[in-house]
């Protein structure tokens, strides 16, 4: 193939051509809820709204009809709806917030618009999330993907999106078709039908010669096509990639990355594809070069290559259901989270040699968040981690309303290894005996919790006001596991 741009190191003849699919379940959570109720996911107005204490009516997912009717996206809040969720009446307060000028003059809404909003509001289902159900459905979809390619060729990108390499499957399913791209389209169609007939879910599929082309095909073209399929080959790069209007519609480019590129004089994907690689490397590092290659449709990733992390860390974070202002309550949450972190370490047979604490304040507090890290003696002890967490908190926190907390165990080593000081006392010392007794108690607690759930054995502190241990044990992914929030 002829070189397509001025970067003379781009030679598509040297690039691998695989048959890559990127599949995405259309409006996943909302579609599953529709199917559970015997409703059509494409024509029903439905949104999945979490009313957990820390969500303030967070809309996690919405059906296509809901989005069209109210102009809402997946991630928004109930207060942004043009109707009141409880009464289903028009939200005049929101309207006046957006349509009152600096002199206090209000613009009244059109009666026809009010009628249309209330019409769709009356026909809209507002349902709580059921995270375990969504995980179950995802496993069903993965099982269907395994019918057309091996598990090693499938990469779960998220709970509703997967990338799969079907190169070796094309001739197996369609040996009579000579054109590989026609084979890909037929296989994608077959996959869509399999998933629909077995689960009722509609899936969007992007196809390409490599993962980045398949991903861009799905995000920018397949979702807008009637058959929910689209293909991008190397030959299509100028027409289908360089023509993407909004840079943030390109995979890996967010608002901040776009701003950095703009400062370098790059204002489009076409300009990024033709940019000076030395300049990008100098100004943005390896990420800049990666963006350059992606803008030219180059991605040599193999799904069978497993990523090995250089370092491993365990972390635990949560957004609190309200502003915590009492120091004792905040310290309790940090202590509970540190204990959960210690349990994870012991389960993985790891010890941490570094500990980090993050404390984020309420938006109304206008305080800079606390972020601190410290080296520690290798440990997986609940007592040790709670002690260092409490110490860091007491050193840095003075006052303020806290809304977010995170703890992290870093620079992990294998449990059998231990860093020994030349000044350590004899193994039979009183301190060593006491430590071994504590470890025995921890091991017993871990065994019971593993068999009977984490909350089966807890300290009396879980009964204190502000404790989150029991509440969080009923959640999956920070939301209700089975839709037990009691939404009406």
C-alpha positions as CSV (number, residue, x, y, z in Angstrom):
1,X,0.0,0.0,0.0
2,X,1.2,3.5,-0.7
3,X,2.3,5.6,2.2
4,X,-0.7,7.8,3.1
5,X,1.0,10.8,4.7
6,X,4.2,12.6,5.1
7,X,5.4,10.5,8.0
8,X,7.8,8.3,6.0
9,X,7.9,5.7,8.8
10,X,4.3,4.7,8.2
11,X,4.2,1.6,6.0
12,X,0.9,-0.3,6.2
13,X,2.3,-3.2,4.2
14,X,4.4,-4.0,7.3
15,X,1.5,-3.8,9.7
16,X,-0.4,-7.0,10.8
17,X,-3.9,-7.5,9.5
18,X,-6.0,-9.3,12.0
19,X,-9.8,-9.7,12.1
20,X,-10.7,-7.7,15.3
21,X,-14.2,-7.1,16.7
22,X,-15.2,-4.6,19.3
23,X,-18.7,-5.4,20.6
24,X,-20.8,-3.2,22.9
25,X,-24.2,-4.0,24.4
26,X,-26.5,-1.2,23.5
27,X,-27.6,0.7,26.6
28,X,-26.6,-2.3,28.7
29,X,-28.1,-1.8,32.1
30,X,-31.3,-0.2,30.7
31,X,-31.7,-2.9,28.1
32,X,-31.4,-5.7,30.7
33,X,-34.0,-4.0,32.9
34,X,-36.4,-3.8,29.9
35,X,-35.9,-7.4,29.0
36,X,-36.6,-8.5,32.6
37,X,-39.9,-6.7,32.3
38,X,-40.8,-8.0,28.9
39,X,-40.3,-4.6,27.3
40,X,-38.6,-3.6,24.0
41,X,-35.2,-2.0,24.9
42,X,-35.3,0.2,21.8
43,X,-38.8,1.7,22.2
44,X,-39.2,1.8,26.0
45,X,-38.4,4.9,28.0
46,X,-36.4,3.6,31.0
47,X,-33.6,4.8,33.2
48,X,-31.6,3.0,35.9
49,X,-31.3,5.4,38.8
50,X,-29.4,4.7,42.0
51,X,-31.0,6.3,45.1
52,X,-28.3,5.1,47.5
53,X,-27.4,7.7,50.1
54,X,-24.2,8.7,48.3
55,X,-25.6,9.0,44.8
56,X,-28.2,11.8,45.0
57,X,-30.3,10.2,42.3
58,X,-27.5,9.2,40.0
59,X,-28.7,8.0,36.5
60,X,-26.4,5.1,35.7
61,X,-28.0,4.1,32.4
62,X,-30.8,5.1,30.1
63,X,-32.6,3.5,27.1
64,X,-32.3,5.2,23.7
65,X,-35.9,6.4,23.9
66,X,-35.3,8.0,27.3
67,X,-32.3,9.8,26.0
68,X,-34.2,11.1,22.9
69,X,-37.2,12.1,25.0
70,X,-35.4,14.1,27.6
71,X,-32.0,14.8,26.1
72,X,-30.2,13.0,28.9
73,X,-27.0,11.1,29.0
74,X,-26.1,7.9,31.0
75,X,-24.3,9.7,33.7
76,X,-26.4,12.5,35.1
77,X,-28.5,13.3,38.2
78,X,-32.2,13.2,38.9
79,X,-32.1,17.0,39.6
80,X,-31.2,17.5,35.9
81,X,-34.4,15.8,34.7
82,X,-37.0,18.1,33.1
83,X,-39.6,16.3,35.3
84,X,-39.8,15.4,39.0
85,X,-39.1,11.7,39.4
86,X,-41.7,11.2,42.2
87,X,-44.7,13.1,40.8
88,X,-43.7,13.0,37.1
89,X,-44.7,16.6,36.8
90,X,-42.8,19.3,34.9
91,X,-39.7,20.5,36.7
92,X,-40.4,24.3,36.8
93,X,-37.6,24.9,39.2
94,X,-35.0,23.5,36.8
95,X,-36.5,25.4,33.9
96,X,-36.3,28.7,35.8
97,X,-32.7,28.1,36.8
98,X,-31.8,27.8,33.1
99,X,-34.2,30.5,31.8
100,X,-33.9,33.4,34.2
101,X,-31.7,36.3,33.2
102,X,-29.4,38.5,35.4
103,X,-32.3,40.9,36.1
104,X,-34.5,38.1,37.4
105,X,-36.7,38.0,34.3
106,X,-38.2,34.5,33.7
107,X,-39.0,33.0,30.3
108,X,-42.1,30.7,30.6
109,X,-41.9,27.3,29.0
110,X,-44.0,26.4,26.0
111,X,-47.2,24.5,27.0
112,X,-46.6,22.0,24.2
113,X,-43.1,21.3,25.6
114,X,-44.5,20.8,29.1
115,X,-47.2,18.4,27.7
116,X,-44.5,16.4,25.8
117,X,-42.3,16.1,28.9
118,X,-45.1,15.0,31.1
119,X,-46.4,12.6,28.4
120,X,-43.1,10.7,28.3
121,X,-42.5,11.1,32.1
122,X,-45.8,9.2,32.8
123,X,-44.6,6.4,30.5
124,X,-41.0,6.2,31.9
125,X,-39.8,3.4,34.1
126,X,-37.3,4.5,36.8
127,X,-35.7,1.4,38.3
128,X,-32.9,0.7,40.8
129,X,-29.6,-0.9,39.7
130,X,-29.2,-4.7,40.0
131,X,-25.5,-5.2,39.7
132,X,-25.4,-8.9,40.2
133,X,-28.0,-9.3,37.4
134,X,-25.8,-7.2,35.1
135,X,-22.7,-9.3,35.9
136,X,-24.7,-12.5,35.2
137,X,-25.9,-11.2,31.8
138,X,-22.3,-10.2,31.0
139,X,-21.1,-13.7,31.7
140,X,-23.9,-15.0,29.3
141,X,-22.6,-12.7,26.6
142,X,-19.0,-13.8,27.2
143,X,-20.1,-17.4,26.9
144,X,-21.6,-16.7,23.5
145,X,-18.4,-14.9,22.4
146,X,-16.5,-18.1,23.3
147,X,-18.6,-19.9,20.7
148,X,-16.9,-18.0,17.8
149,X,-13.3,-17.7,19.2
150,X,-11.1,-19.0,22.0
151,X,-11.2,-17.4,25.5
152,X,-7.5,-16.4,25.0
153,X,-8.6,-14.1,22.1
154,X,-11.3,-12.3,24.2
155,X,-10.5,-9.2,26.2
156,X,-13.3,-7.9,28.5
157,X,-12.9,-4.1,28.1
158,X,-15.7,-3.4,30.5
159,X,-18.9,-5.0,31.9
160,X,-20.7,-4.3,28.5
161,X,-17.9,-4.1,26.0
162,X,-15.3,-6.7,24.8
163,X,-12.6,-6.9,22.2
164,X,-12.1,-10.2,20.4
165,X,-9.7,-11.6,17.7
166,X,-11.6,-13.8,15.2
167,X,-8.9,-14.1,12.6
168,X,-8.7,-17.9,12.9
169,X,-12.5,-18.2,13.0
170,X,-13.3,-16.7,9.6
171,X,-12.5,-19.7,7.4
172,X,-14.0,-22.1,10.0
173,X,-17.4,-20.5,9.8
174,X,-17.4,-19.2,6.2
175,X,-14.9,-21.2,4.1
176,X,-17.0,-20.6,0.9
177,X,-16.5,-16.8,1.1
178,X,-13.2,-15.6,-0.5
179,X,-13.2,-12.0,0.8
180,X,-12.1,-11.7,4.4
181,X,-14.0,-8.5,5.1
182,X,-17.2,-10.1,3.8
183,X,-16.4,-13.0,6.2
184,X,-16.0,-10.5,9.1
185,X,-19.3,-8.9,8.3
186,X,-21.1,-12.2,8.1
187,X,-19.5,-13.4,11.4
188,X,-20.4,-10.1,13.1
189,X,-24.0,-10.5,11.9
190,X,-24.1,-14.1,13.2
191,X,-22.8,-12.9,16.6
192,X,-25.4,-10.2,16.8
193,X,-28.2,-12.7,16.1
194,X,-26.8,-15.2,18.6
195,X,-26.7,-12.7,21.4
196,X,-30.1,-11.3,20.6
197,X,-31.9,-14.7,20.4
198,X,-30.2,-16.0,23.6
199,X,-30.4,-12.8,25.7
200,X,-32.6,-10.3,24.0
201,X,-29.8,-7.8,23.9
202,X,-28.7,-5.7,20.9
203,X,-25.0,-5.4,20.3
204,X,-23.0,-2.9,18.3
205,X,-19.9,-4.3,16.6
206,X,-16.9,-2.4,15.2
207,X,-14.6,-4.3,12.9
208,X,-11.0,-3.5,11.9
209,X,-7.6,-4.7,11.0
210,X,-6.4,-4.1,14.5
211,X,-8.0,-3.1,17.9
212,X,-7.8,0.7,17.5
213,X,-9.5,0.5,14.1
214,X,-12.3,-1.8,15.5
215,X,-12.8,0.5,18.5
216,X,-13.0,3.6,16.4
217,X,-15.4,1.9,14.0
218,X,-17.7,1.0,16.9
219,X,-17.6,4.3,18.7
220,X,-17.9,6.6,15.7
221,X,-19.8,4.6,13.0
222,X,-21.5,1.4,14.1
223,X,-23.6,3.1,16.7
224,X,-25.1,5.3,14.0
225,X,-25.7,2.6,11.4
226,X,-29.0,0.8,11.1
227,X,-27.4,-2.7,11.3
228,X,-25.2,-1.6,14.2
229,X,-22.0,-2.7,12.4
230,X,-19.1,-0.8,10.8
231,X,-15.6,-1.6,9.4
232,X,-12.4,0.4,9.2
233,X,-9.5,-1.0,7.2
234,X,-6.0,0.5,6.8
235,X,-7.2,1.8,3.4
236,X,-10.0,3.7,5.2
237,X,-7.8,5.7,7.6
238,X,-7.9,9.0,5.7
239,X,-11.6,9.0,5.1
240,X,-12.8,7.5,8.3
241,X,-10.3,8.4,11.0
242,X,-8.8,11.7,9.9
243,X,-12.3,13.0,9.3
244,X,-13.5,12.6,12.9
245,X,-14.5,16.1,13.8
246,X,-14.3,16.2,17.6
247,X,-10.9,15.2,18.9
248,X,-12.5,13.9,22.1
249,X,-14.5,11.4,20.0
250,X,-11.1,9.7,19.3
251,X,-10.1,6.9,21.7
252,X,-7.7,8.1,24.4
253,X,-8.2,11.8,23.9
254,X,-10.1,13.5,26.7
255,X,-10.6,17.3,27.2
256,X,-7.2,17.7,28.9
257,X,-5.3,15.8,26.2
258,X,-7.1,17.9,23.6
259,X,-6.0,21.1,25.3
260,X,-2.4,19.9,25.4
261,X,-2.5,19.1,21.7
262,X,-4.1,22.4,20.9
263,X,-1.2,24.2,22.6
264,X,1.1,22.3,20.3
265,X,-0.8,23.7,17.3
266,X,-2.7,20.4,16.7
267,X,-6.5,20.9,16.3
268,X,-7.7,17.8,14.4
269,X,-7.0,14.1,14.1
270,X,-5.6,14.8,10.6
271,X,-3.1,17.3,12.0
272,X,-2.2,14.8,14.8
273,X,-1.6,12.1,12.2
274,X,0.8,14.4,10.3
275,X,2.5,15.9,13.4
276,X,6.3,15.8,14.0
277,X,7.0,12.7,16.1
278,X,10.1,14.2,17.7
279,X,8.0,17.2,19.0
280,X,5.3,14.9,20.3
281,X,7.8,12.7,22.1
282,X,9.5,15.8,23.6
283,X,6.3,17.5,24.7
284,X,4.1,14.5,25.7
285,X,6.5,11.6,26.1
286,X,5.5,8.1,25.0
287,X,1.8,8.9,25.1
288,X,2.3,11.5,22.4
289,X,3.9,9.0,20.1
290,X,1.1,6.5,20.9
291,X,-1.5,9.1,19.9
292,X,0.4,9.8,16.6
293,X,0.4,6.1,15.7
294,X,-3.3,5.7,16.7
295,X,-4.2,8.7,14.5
296,X,-2.6,6.8,11.6
297,X,-4.5,3.6,12.5
298,X,-1.5,1.8,13.8
299,X,-2.0,-0.6,16.7
300,X,0.1,-3.8,17.0
301,X,-1.5,-5.1,20.2
302,X,-2.2,-8.8,20.3
303,X,-5.0,-9.9,22.6
304,X,-3.1,-13.0,23.5
305,X,-0.2,-11.0,25.0
306,X,-0.8,-10.7,28.7
307,X,0.2,-7.5,30.4
308,X,2.6,-7.9,33.4
309,X,2.5,-5.1,35.9
310,X,5.8,-3.9,37.2
311,X,4.4,-3.3,40.6
312,X,1.2,-4.3,42.4
313,X,-0.9,-2.3,44.9
314,X,-4.2,-2.9,46.6
315,X,-6.5,0.1,47.2
316,X,-9.9,0.7,48.7
317,X,-11.9,3.9,48.2
318,X,-15.4,5.1,48.8
319,X,-17.7,8.2,48.5
320,X,-19.4,8.8,51.8
321,X,-23.3,9.1,51.9
322,X,-23.0,12.5,53.5
323,X,-20.5,15.0,54.7
324,X,-18.5,13.6,57.7
325,X,-17.4,16.5,60.0
326,X,-16.7,14.6,63.2
327,X,-13.1,13.5,63.4
328,X,-14.0,10.3,65.3
329,X,-16.4,9.2,62.5
330,X,-13.9,9.9,59.8
331,X,-11.2,8.0,61.7
332,X,-13.7,5.0,62.0
333,X,-14.2,4.9,58.3
334,X,-10.4,4.9,57.7
335,X,-9.9,2.2,60.3
336,X,-12.7,0.0,58.6
337,X,-11.1,0.5,55.2
338,X,-7.7,-0.3,56.4
339,X,-8.9,-3.6,57.9
340,X,-10.5,-4.6,54.6
341,X,-7.2,-3.8,52.9
342,X,-5.3,-6.0,55.4
343,X,-7.7,-8.9,54.7
344,X,-7.1,-8.6,50.9
345,X,-3.3,-8.6,51.5
346,X,-3.4,-11.7,53.6
347,X,-5.7,-13.5,51.1
348,X,-3.2,-12.7,48.3
349,X,-0.2,-13.7,50.6
350,X,1.3,-10.2,50.2
351,X,2.8,-7.6,52.5
352,X,2.9,-3.9,52.0
353,X,6.0,-1.8,52.4
354,X,4.3,1.5,51.6
355,X,0.9,3.0,52.7
356,X,-1.1,5.8,51.2
357,X,-4.1,7.8,52.5
358,X,-6.4,10.1,50.5
359,X,-9.0,12.3,52.1
360,X,-11.3,14.4,49.8
361,X,-13.4,17.2,51.2
362,X,-17.0,18.2,50.3
363,X,-17.4,20.6,47.4
364,X,-18.9,23.2,49.8
365,X,-15.7,23.0,52.0
366,X,-13.3,24.5,49.4
367,X,-10.3,22.6,51.0
368,X,-7.5,21.0,49.2
369,X,-7.6,17.2,49.5
370,X,-5.1,15.3,51.7
371,X,-2.8,12.9,49.8
372,X,0.0,11.4,51.8
373,X,2.2,8.3,51.4
374,X,4.8,6.7,53.8
375,X,7.2,3.8,53.8
376,X,6.4,1.1,56.4
377,X,7.9,-2.1,57.6
378,X,6.6,-5.0,55.5
379,X,3.2,-6.0,57.0
380,X,-0.3,-7.4,56.3
381,X,-1.4,-6.9,59.9
382,X,-4.8,-5.2,60.5
383,X,-3.4,-3.5,63.6
384,X,-0.3,-2.2,61.8
385,X,-2.2,-0.8,58.8
386,X,-4.9,0.8,61.0
387,X,-2.2,2.4,63.1
388,X,-0.3,3.9,60.2
389,X,-3.6,5.1,58.6
390,X,-4.7,6.7,61.9
391,X,-1.3,8.3,62.3
392,X,-1.3,9.9,58.8
393,X,-4.8,11.1,59.3
394,X,-4.1,12.7,62.7
395,X,-1.0,14.4,61.3
396,X,-2.7,16.0,58.3
397,X,-6.4,16.5,59.2
398,X,-7.4,19.6,61.1
399,X,-11.0,20.2,60.3
400,X,-13.5,20.1,57.4
401,X,-16.3,18.1,55.9
402,X,-15.0,14.9,54.3
403,X,-16.8,13.2,51.4
404,X,-14.2,10.8,49.9
405,X,-11.7,8.5,51.5
406,X,-9.1,6.2,49.9
407,X,-6.4,3.9,51.4
408,X,-3.7,2.0,49.4
409,X,-1.2,-0.6,50.2
410,X,1.8,-0.3,47.8
411,X,5.2,-1.8,46.9
412,X,4.0,-5.3,47.8
413,X,6.3,-8.2,48.5
414,X,5.6,-11.9,48.9
415,X,4.4,-13.0,52.4
416,X,7.2,-15.4,53.2
417,X,9.8,-12.6,52.8
418,X,10.5,-10.2,55.6
419,X,12.8,-7.2,56.0
420,X,14.9,-7.9,59.1
421,X,16.8,-5.3,61.0
422,X,20.2,-6.0,62.6
423,X,18.7,-4.7,65.9
424,X,15.7,-7.1,65.9
425,X,15.3,-8.9,69.2
426,X,15.4,-12.6,69.7
427,X,12.6,-14.6,68.1
428,X,11.4,-15.7,71.5
429,X,11.0,-12.2,72.8
430,X,7.7,-11.1,74.3
431,X,6.9,-8.8,71.4
432,X,7.4,-11.7,68.9
433,X,5.1,-14.0,70.9
434,X,2.4,-11.3,71.1
435,X,2.7,-10.7,67.3
436,X,2.3,-14.4,66.6
437,X,-0.8,-14.5,68.7
438,X,-2.3,-11.6,66.8
439,X,-1.5,-13.3,63.5
440,X,-3.3,-16.5,64.7
441,X,-6.4,-14.5,65.6
442,X,-6.3,-12.7,62.3
443,X,-6.0,-16.0,60.4
444,X,-9.0,-17.4,62.4
445,X,-11.1,-14.4,61.5
446,X,-10.1,-14.5,57.9
447,X,-11.1,-18.2,57.7
448,X,-14.6,-17.5,59.3
449,X,-15.2,-14.5,57.0
450,X,-14.2,-16.4,53.9
451,X,-16.7,-19.1,54.7
452,X,-19.6,-17.0,56.1
453,X,-19.1,-13.5,54.4
454,X,-17.0,-10.6,55.6
455,X,-19.6,-9.2,57.9
456,X,-20.1,-12.5,59.8
457,X,-17.6,-11.4,62.4
458,X,-17.2,-7.7,63.2
459,X,-16.1,-5.4,66.0
460,X,-18.8,-3.6,68.0
461,X,-17.7,-0.4,66.2
462,X,-19.9,-1.3,63.2
463,X,-22.9,-0.4,65.4
464,X,-21.6,3.2,65.7
465,X,-23.2,6.0,63.8
466,X,-21.2,6.6,60.7
467,X,-19.9,3.1,60.2
468,X,-20.1,1.9,56.6
469,X,-19.0,-1.7,56.8
470,X,-22.4,-3.4,56.9
471,X,-23.9,-1.0,54.3
472,X,-21.1,-1.5,51.8
473,X,-21.2,-5.3,52.2
474,X,-24.6,-5.2,50.5
475,X,-23.2,-3.4,47.4
476,X,-21.5,-4.4,44.2
477,X,-19.5,-1.7,42.4
478,X,-20.8,0.8,44.9
479,X,-24.4,0.2,44.1
480,X,-27.2,-2.1,45.2
481,X,-26.4,-5.8,44.4
482,X,-29.9,-6.8,43.7
483,X,-32.1,-3.7,43.4
484,X,-33.0,-3.7,47.1
485,X,-33.2,0.1,47.4
486,X,-37.0,0.0,47.3
487,X,-37.6,2.5,44.5
488,X,-41.3,3.1,43.9
